[in-house]
């Protein structure tokens, strides 16, 4: 690999390591019922970055799968969010 490639690969590795560190930190300091559904936004971000980089839009089955996963994340988060709101 070229020097430029090594730089980009290193930056990707550092970004991934920091992302995992902060995700672990979030799980230590907040209920998993709140953190886990937020992770589901990775699907949306992946779709948006894919579209930005020239990938095709999802077909009907894939779109339905994304919607089902996001809805399940919301259903998981709802009780934890309601519990937190009652404390306020």
N, CA, C and O atoms as a GROMACS GRO file, in nm:
protein
  352
    1UNK      N    1   0.082  -0.121   0.000
    1UNK     CA    2   0.000   0.000   0.000
    1UNK      C    3   0.086   0.127   0.000
    1UNK      O    4   0.200   0.128   0.048
    2UNK      N    5   0.030   0.229  -0.054
    2UNK     CA    6   0.099   0.358  -0.057
    2UNK      C    7   0.093   0.423   0.081
    2UNK      O    8   0.015   0.382   0.167
    3UNK      N    9   0.177   0.525   0.102
    3UNK     CA   10   0.178   0.597   0.229
    3UNK      C   11   0.041   0.659   0.258
    3UNK      O   12  -0.006   0.659   0.371
    4UNK      N   13  -0.021   0.710   0.154
    4UNK     CA   14  -0.153   0.772   0.170
    4UNK      C   15  -0.256   0.669   0.217
    4UNK      O   16  -0.340   0.698   0.301
    5UNK      N   17  -0.248   0.548   0.162
    5UNK     CA   18  -0.340   0.442   0.202
    5UNK      C   19  -0.320   0.403   0.347
    5UNK      O   20  -0.416   0.380   0.420
    6UNK      N   21  -0.194   0.396   0.389
    6UNK     CA   22  -0.164   0.360   0.528
    6UNK      C   23  -0.220   0.466   0.622
    6UNK      O   24  -0.271   0.433   0.729
    7UNK      N   25  -0.211   0.592   0.583
    7UNK     CA   26  -0.268   0.699   0.665
    7UNK      C   27  -0.419   0.682   0.680
    7UNK      O   28  -0.471   0.692   0.790
    8UNK      N   29  -0.489   0.657   0.569
    8UNK     CA   30  -0.634   0.640   0.574
    8UNK      C   31  -0.673   0.517   0.655
    8UNK      O   32  -0.768   0.521   0.733
    9UNK      N   33  -0.601   0.408   0.637
    9UNK     CA   34  -0.630   0.287   0.713
    9UNK      C   35  -0.608   0.311   0.862
    9UNK      O   36  -0.686   0.263   0.945
   10UNK      N   37  -0.504   0.384   0.896
   10UNK     CA   38  -0.478   0.417   1.036
   10UNK      C   39  -0.589   0.503   1.094
   10UNK      O   40  -0.634   0.480   1.207
   11UNK      N   41  -0.635   0.601   1.018
   11UNK     CA   42  -0.744   0.687   1.066
   11UNK      C   43  -0.873   0.608   1.084
   11UNK      O   44  -0.948   0.632   1.179
   12UNK      N   45  -0.900   0.514   0.995
   12UNK     CA   46  -1.018   0.430   1.009
   12UNK      C   47  -1.007   0.345   1.135
   12UNK      O   48  -1.104   0.330   1.209
   13UNK      N   49  -0.888   0.290   1.160
   13UNK     CA   50  -0.867   0.209   1.281
   13UNK      C   51  -0.884   0.290   1.408
   13UNK      O   52  -0.945   0.243   1.504
   14UNK      N   53  -0.829   0.411   1.409
   14UNK     CA   54  -0.841   0.497   1.527
   14UNK      C   55  -0.988   0.536   1.548
   14UNK      O   56  -1.036   0.536   1.661
   15UNK      N   57  -1.058   0.569   1.440
   15UNK     CA   58  -1.200   0.605   1.452
   15UNK      C   59  -1.282   0.489   1.506
   15UNK      O   60  -1.369   0.509   1.591
   16UNK      N   61  -1.257   0.370   1.456
   16UNK     CA   62  -1.329   0.252   1.504
   16UNK      C   63  -1.302   0.224   1.650
   16UNK      O   64  -1.393   0.190   1.725
   17UNK      N   65  -1.176   0.239   1.691
   17UNK     CA   66  -1.140   0.217   1.831
   17UNK      C   67  -1.208   0.319   1.921
   17UNK      O   68  -1.262   0.283   2.026
   18UNK      N   69  -1.205   0.445   1.882
   18UNK     CA   70  -1.272   0.549   1.962
   18UNK      C   71  -1.422   0.527   1.967
   18UNK      O   72  -1.484   0.546   2.072
   19UNK      N   73  -1.481   0.488   1.856
   19UNK     CA   74  -1.624   0.460   1.854
   19UNK      C   75  -1.662   0.349   1.949
   19UNK      O   76  -1.760   0.360   2.022
   20UNK      N   77  -1.584   0.242   1.950
   20UNK     CA   78  -1.611   0.130   2.041
   20UNK      C   79  -1.590   0.172   2.186
   20UNK      O   80  -1.666   0.130   2.274
   21UNK      N   81  -1.488   0.253   2.212
   21UNK     CA   82  -1.463   0.300   2.348
   21UNK      C   83  -1.582   0.380   2.400
   21UNK      O   84  -1.630   0.357   2.511
   22UNK      N   85  -1.630   0.475   2.319
   22UNK     CA   86  -1.741   0.559   2.364
   22UNK      C   87  -1.872   0.481   2.373
   22UNK      O   88  -1.956   0.513   2.457
   23UNK      N   89  -1.890   0.382   2.289
   23UNK     CA   90  -2.009   0.297   2.299
   23UNK      C   91  -2.006   0.219   2.430
   23UNK      O   92  -2.108   0.208   2.498
   24UNK      N   93  -1.891   0.164   2.465
   24UNK     CA   94  -1.877   0.093   2.592
   24UNK      C   95  -1.900   0.187   2.710
   24UNK      O   96  -1.965   0.150   2.807
   25UNK      N   97  -1.848   0.308   2.700
   25UNK     CA   98  -1.867   0.408   2.804
   25UNK      C   99  -2.016   0.442   2.819
   25UNK      O  100  -2.065   0.459   2.931
   26UNK      N  101  -2.087   0.452   2.708
   26UNK     CA  102  -2.230   0.481   2.713
   26UNK      C  103  -2.306   0.369   2.782
   26UNK      O  104  -2.395   0.394   2.862
   27UNK      N  105  -2.271   0.244   2.751
   27UNK     CA  106  -2.338   0.130   2.815
   27UNK      C  107  -2.309   0.126   2.965
   27UNK      O  108  -2.391   0.076   3.042
   28UNK      N  109  -2.193   0.176   3.007
   28UNK     CA  110  -2.161   0.178   3.151
   28UNK      C  111  -2.241   0.285   3.224
   28UNK      O  112  -2.266   0.272   3.344
   29UNK      N  113  -2.281   0.391   3.155
   29UNK     CA  114  -2.342   0.506   3.222
   29UNK      C  115  -2.489   0.530   3.191
   29UNK      O  116  -2.546   0.626   3.243
   30UNK      N  117  -2.550   0.447   3.110
   30UNK     CA  118  -2.691   0.465   3.077
   30UNK      C  119  -2.757   0.328   3.063
   30UNK      O  120  -2.689   0.229   3.038
   31UNK      N  121  -2.888   0.323   3.079
   31UNK     CA  122  -2.958   0.196   3.062
   31UNK      C  123  -2.944   0.143   2.919
   31UNK      O  124  -2.950   0.219   2.822
   32UNK      N  125  -2.925   0.013   2.908
   32UNK     CA  126  -2.909  -0.049   2.776
   32UNK      C  127  -3.033  -0.030   2.690
   32UNK      O  128  -3.024  -0.026   2.567
   33UNK      N  129  -3.149  -0.019   2.753
   33UNK     CA  130  -3.273   0.002   2.678
   33UNK      C  131  -3.277   0.134   2.605
   33UNK      O  132  -3.355   0.151   2.511
   34UNK      N  133  -3.194   0.227   2.645
   34UNK     CA  134  -3.187   0.356   2.577
   34UNK      C  135  -3.075   0.356   2.474
   34UNK      O  136  -3.091   0.409   2.364
   35UNK      N  137  -2.962   0.297   2.508
   35UNK     CA  138  -2.846   0.298   2.419
   35UNK      C  139  -2.865   0.208   2.298
   35UNK      O  140  -2.834   0.248   2.185
   36UNK      N  141  -2.915   0.087   2.319
   36UNK     CA  142  -2.926  -0.010   2.209
   36UNK      C  143  -3.010   0.042   2.091
   36UNK      O  144  -2.967   0.028   1.977
   37UNK      N  145  -3.126   0.101   2.116
   37UNK     CA  146  -3.203   0.151   2.000
   37UNK      C  147  -3.132   0.264   1.925
   37UNK      O  148  -3.151   0.280   1.805
   38UNK      N  149  -3.052   0.342   1.995
   38UNK     CA  150  -2.978   0.448   1.927
   38UNK      C  151  -2.879   0.387   1.829
   38UNK      O  152  -2.849   0.447   1.725
   39UNK      N  153  -2.827   0.269   1.861
   39UNK     CA  154  -2.735   0.201   1.770
   39UNK      C  155  -2.802   0.166   1.638
   39UNK      O  156  -2.734   0.152   1.536
   40UNK      N  157  -2.934   0.150   1.639
   40UNK     CA  158  -3.004   0.116   1.516
   40UNK      C  159  -2.994   0.227   1.412
   40UNK      O  160  -3.021   0.203   1.294
   41UNK      N  161  -2.958   0.346   1.453
   41UNK     CA  162  -2.942   0.454   1.355
   41UNK      C  163  -2.826   0.426   1.261
   41UNK      O  164  -2.813   0.490   1.156
   42UNK      N  165  -2.739   0.329   1.297
   42UNK     CA  166  -2.630   0.292   1.206
   42UNK      C  167  -2.685   0.245   1.072
   42UNK      O  168  -2.623   0.266   0.968
   43UNK      N  169  -2.801   0.182   1.074
   43UNK     CA  170  -2.863   0.136   0.949
   43UNK      C  171  -2.895   0.256   0.861
   43UNK      O  172  -2.868   0.255   0.741
   44UNK      N  173  -2.954   0.359   0.920
   44UNK     CA  174  -2.990   0.478   0.844
   44UNK      C  175  -2.866   0.548   0.792
   44UNK      O  176  -2.860   0.588   0.676
   45UNK      N  177  -2.764   0.562   0.880
   45UNK     CA  178  -2.640   0.626   0.837
   45UNK      C  179  -2.572   0.548   0.726
   45UNK      O  180  -2.519   0.606   0.631
   46UNK      N  181  -2.572   0.417   0.738
   46UNK     CA  182  -2.514   0.334   0.633
   46UNK      C  183  -2.586   0.351   0.500
   46UNK      O  184  -2.522   0.358   0.394
   47UNK      N  185  -2.718   0.359   0.506
   47UNK     CA  186  -2.797   0.381   0.385
   47UNK      C  187  -2.765   0.517   0.324
   47UNK      O  188  -2.746   0.528   0.203
   48UNK      N  189  -2.759   0.621   0.408
   48UNK     CA  190  -2.731   0.755   0.356
   48UNK      C  191  -2.591   0.766   0.298
   48UNK      O  192  -2.573   0.825   0.191
   49UNK      N  193  -2.491   0.709   0.366
   49UNK     CA  194  -2.355   0.712   0.312
   49UNK      C  195  -2.347   0.632   0.183
   49UNK      O  196  -2.277   0.671   0.089
   50UNK      N  197  -2.417   0.519   0.178
   50UNK     CA  198  -2.419   0.440   0.055
   50UNK      C  199  -2.478   0.517  -0.062
   50UNK      O  200  -2.425   0.514  -0.172
   51UNK      N  201  -2.588   0.587  -0.037
   51UNK     CA  202  -2.649   0.668  -0.142
   51UNK      C  203  -2.556   0.781  -0.184
   51UNK      O  204  -2.545   0.812  -0.303
   52UNK      N  205  -2.490   0.842  -0.087
   52UNK     CA  206  -2.397   0.951  -0.116
   52UNK      C  207  -2.280   0.903  -0.201
   52UNK      O  208  -2.233   0.975  -0.289
   53UNK      N  209  -2.235   0.781  -0.175
   53UNK     CA  210  -2.121   0.726  -0.249
   53UNK      C  211  -2.161   0.659  -0.379
   53UNK      O  212  -2.077   0.601  -0.448
   54UNK      N  213  -2.289   0.664  -0.415
   54UNK     CA  214  -2.332   0.617  -0.545
   54UNK      C  215  -2.396   0.480  -0.546
   54UNK      O  216  -2.416   0.423  -0.653
   55UNK      N  217  -2.430   0.427  -0.431
   55UNK     CA  218  -2.495   0.296  -0.427
   55UNK      C  219  -2.642   0.311  -0.466
   55UNK      O  220  -2.698   0.421  -0.462
   56UNK      N  221  -2.703   0.200  -0.502
   56UNK     CA  222  -2.845   0.202  -0.538
   56UNK      C  223  -2.930   0.211  -0.411
   56UNK      O  224  -2.885   0.176  -0.302
   57UNK      N  225  -3.053   0.259  -0.428
   57UNK     CA  226  -3.147   0.262  -0.316
   57UNK      C  227  -3.193   0.120  -0.287
   57UNK      O  228  -3.186   0.034  -0.374
   58UNK      N  229  -3.239   0.096  -0.166
   58UNK     CA  230  -3.282  -0.038  -0.127
   58UNK      C  231  -3.405  -0.083  -0.204
   58UNK      O  232  -3.488  -0.002  -0.244
   59UNK      N  233  -3.414  -0.214  -0.225
   59UNK     CA  234  -3.535  -0.268  -0.286
   59UNK      C  235  -3.644  -0.278  -0.179
   59UNK      O  236  -3.621  -0.245  -0.063
   60UNK      N  237  -3.762  -0.324  -0.219
   60UNK     CA  238  -3.877  -0.326  -0.129
   60UNK      C  239  -3.854  -0.415  -0.007
   60UNK      O  240  -3.886  -0.376   0.105
   61UNK      N  241  -3.799  -0.535  -0.027
   61UNK     CA  242  -3.776  -0.626   0.086
   61UNK      C  243  -3.675  -0.568   0.184
   61UNK      O  244  -3.694  -0.577   0.305
   62UNK      N  245  -3.567  -0.511   0.133
   62UNK     CA  246  -3.466  -0.452   0.221
   62UNK      C  247  -3.522  -0.332   0.296
   62UNK      O  248  -3.494  -0.314   0.415
   63UNK      N  249  -3.601  -0.250   0.228
   63UNK     CA  250  -3.662  -0.134   0.292
   63UNK      C  251  -3.756  -0.178   0.404
   63UNK      O  252  -3.758  -0.118   0.512
   64UNK      N  253  -3.834  -0.282   0.379
   64UNK     CA  254  -3.924  -0.334   0.481
   64UNK      C  255  -3.845  -0.386   0.601
   64UNK      O  256  -3.885  -0.365   0.715
   65UNK      N  257  -3.733  -0.452   0.575
   65UNK     CA  258  -3.648  -0.501   0.683
   65UNK      C  259  -3.593  -0.387   0.768
   65UNK      O  260  -3.591  -0.396   0.891
   66UNK      N  261  -3.549  -0.280   0.703
   66UNK     CA  262  -3.498  -0.164   0.776
   66UNK      C  263  -3.607  -0.104   0.862
   66UNK      O  264  -3.583  -0.071   0.978
   67UNK      N  265  -3.726  -0.088   0.807
   67UNK     CA  266  -3.838  -0.031   0.883
   67UNK      C  267  -3.872  -0.119   1.003
   67UNK      O  268  -3.896  -0.067   1.112
   68UNK      N  269  -3.875  -0.250   0.985
   68UNK     CA  270  -3.904  -0.341   1.096
   68UNK      C  271  -3.798  -0.332   1.206
   68UNK      O  272  -3.832  -0.332   1.325
   69UNK      N  273  -3.672  -0.325   1.168
   69UNK     CA  274  -3.565  -0.315   1.267
   69UNK      C  275  -3.575  -0.184   1.343
   69UNK      O  276  -3.561  -0.182   1.466
   70UNK      N  277  -3.599  -0.074   1.272
   70UNK     CA  278  -3.610   0.056   1.339
   70UNK      C  279  -3.732   0.061   1.431
   70UNK      O  280  -3.725   0.116   1.541
   71UNK      N  281  -3.844   0.004   1.388
   71UNK     CA  282  -3.964   0.001   1.474
   71UNK      C  283  -3.940  -0.084   1.598
   71UNK      O  284  -3.985  -0.048   1.707
   72UNK      N  285  -3.870  -0.196   1.584
   72UNK     CA  286  -3.841  -0.278   1.701
   72UNK      C  287  -3.751  -0.203   1.798
   72UNK      O  288  -3.766  -0.215   1.920
   73UNK      N  289  -3.657  -0.126   1.745
   73UNK     CA  290  -3.572  -0.044   1.832
   73UNK      C  291  -3.652   0.059   1.909
   73UNK      O  292  -3.626   0.082   2.027
   74UNK      N  293  -3.748   0.120   1.843
   74UNK     CA  294  -3.834   0.217   1.911
   74UNK      C  295  -3.919   0.150   2.018
   74UNK      O  296  -3.938   0.206   2.126
   75UNK      N  297  -3.971   0.032   1.988
   75UNK     CA  298  -4.052  -0.040   2.086
   75UNK      C  299  -3.970  -0.082   2.207
   75UNK      O  300  -4.022  -0.086   2.319
   76UNK      N  301  -3.844  -0.114   2.186
   76UNK     CA  302  -3.756  -0.149   2.298
   76UNK      C  303  -3.727  -0.025   2.382
   76UNK      O  304  -3.724  -0.033   2.505
   77UNK      N  305  -3.707   0.088   2.317
   77UNK     CA  306  -3.670   0.211   2.389
   77UNK      C  307  -3.787   0.276   2.460
   77UNK      O  308  -3.767   0.345   2.560
   78UNK      N  309  -3.907   0.256   2.412
   78UNK     CA  310  -4.023   0.327   2.466
   78UNK      C  311  -4.043   0.308   2.616
   78UNK      O  312  -4.060   0.409   2.685
   79UNK      N  313  -4.041   0.187   2.671
   79UNK     CA  314  -4.060   0.173   2.816
   79UNK      C  315  -3.950   0.243   2.897
   79UNK      O  316  -3.978   0.305   3.000
   80UNK      N  317  -3.826   0.234   2.850
   80UNK     CA  318  -3.717   0.299   2.922
   80UNK      C  319  -3.731   0.451   2.916
   80UNK      O  320  -3.706   0.519   3.015
   81UNK      N  321  -3.771   0.503   2.802
   81UNK     CA  322  -3.790   0.647   2.790
   81UNK      C  323  -3.906   0.696   2.876
   81UNK      O  324  -3.895   0.801   2.941
   82UNK      N  325  -4.015   0.622   2.878
   82UNK     CA  326  -4.129   0.661   2.962
   82UNK      C  327  -4.092   0.658   3.110
   82UNK      O  328  -4.135   0.744   3.186
   83UNK      N  329  -4.013   0.560   3.149
   83UNK     CA  330  -3.968   0.550   3.288
   83UNK      C  331  -3.882   0.671   3.325
   83UNK      O  332  -3.896   0.726   3.434
   84UNK      N  333  -3.794   0.711   3.234
   84UNK     CA  334  -3.709   0.828   3.260
   84UNK      C  335  -3.791   0.956   3.265
   84UNK      O  336  -3.762   1.045   3.345
   85UNK      N  337  -3.893   0.966   3.181
   85UNK     CA  338  -3.977   1.086   3.181
   85UNK      C  339  -4.059   1.098   3.308
   85UNK      O  340  -4.086   1.209   3.354
   86UNK      N  341  -4.100   0.985   3.366
   86UNK     CA  342  -4.176   0.989   3.490
   86UNK      C  343  -4.092   1.038   3.607
   86UNK      O  344  -4.145   1.093   3.703
   87UNK      N  345  -3.960   1.019   3.599
   87UNK     CA  346  -3.870   1.066   3.705
   87UNK      C  347  -3.858   1.217   3.705
   87UNK      O  348  -3.829   1.277   3.808
   88UNK      N  349  -3.881   1.278   3.590
   88UNK     CA  350  -3.861   1.424   3.577
   88UNK      C  351  -3.977   1.500   3.636
   88UNK      O  352  -3.977   1.623   3.634
   0.00000   0.00000   0.00000
